[in-house]
Amino acid sequence: MDTSSAIQRVWMITGASRGIGAEIAAAALANGDVVVATARKSSVVSERLGEQANLLAIDLDVTDESSAQRAVEEAVKRFGRIDVLVNNAGYGLKGAVEEASAEEVRQIFETNVMGLLHVTRAALPQLRKQRSGHVINVSSLGGYRVGAGFGIYGSTKFAVEGLSEALHAELTPLGVHVTVIEPGFFRTDFLDSSSVVESPTTVADYAETAGKVRSSAAAYSGRQPGDPKRLAQALLVLVAAEHPPLRLQLGSDAIARIREKNAFVEQELKQWETLSRSTDFPTA
């Protein structure tokens, strides 16, 4: 499929220094688009992607609302608009729900949820003014179906899913698209210590559940089925679509596990439907 376009898009990407954020930035640049690539240290972005006329690297701490506002203002001042906002910045947390400290939980929510909100809220006035644009929120397979060992991380992505659904309802009438992408496991550095924090607290009772996930996740790093370069190409197709989806699953593993959850929910719904309906006021 030809994803090139006579219209040069302006992308703003958070967490663009490595992983899928960097791959998306590289693909957009290769497609002839303009990229505002943000990271805590923009110098890392420049080192990875090089100095290019179509690239603006900006320092951005997504947990700082004023930093998000400044980054958006700088992007609009330089290029006049934002066509695609990719909220990609985030990290993971391994460990059982009980094992995570309150501070660990607060910190990951500050980045994965509040950070996404800071950047989105900063960009929305511009997108509403344009009556155009596409907000792409990077969730995860874990934002739709989460298991032992990644409960806190998954809960942040569940929040992203809910925010994306609401934004989709609020912004569609204004001409702004919203898509939440749900990647499976992609071969990036996500499962190593640079992207996933491991809670230092362990509880022996969780050794067979969350404990096994801790060890298997590290062993799986470098063997994930998803190709991040292909993910980036898929996003070029997504932004070119006239009617993009609310949700886009990426990776065959994501498709399989989401179908499994849908089947489980439907089976459980049928099993307990009589009790569920019994709570209504009786009809005359």
ABEGO torsion letter per residue (X at the ends): XBABBABBBBBBBBGAABEAAAAAAAAAAAAGBBBBBBBABAAAAAAAAEBBAABBBBBBBAABAAAAAAAAAAAAAAAGBBABBBBABEBBBBEBAAABBAAAAAAAAAAAAAAAAAAAAAAAAAAAAAGBEBBBBBBBAAAABBBBGAAAAAAAAAAAAAAAAAAAAAAAAAGBBBBBBBBBBBBBAAABAAABBBBABBBAAAAABAAAAAAAAAAABGABABBAAAAAAAAAAAAABABBBABBBBEAAAAAAAAAAAAAAAAAAAAAAAAAAAABBBBX
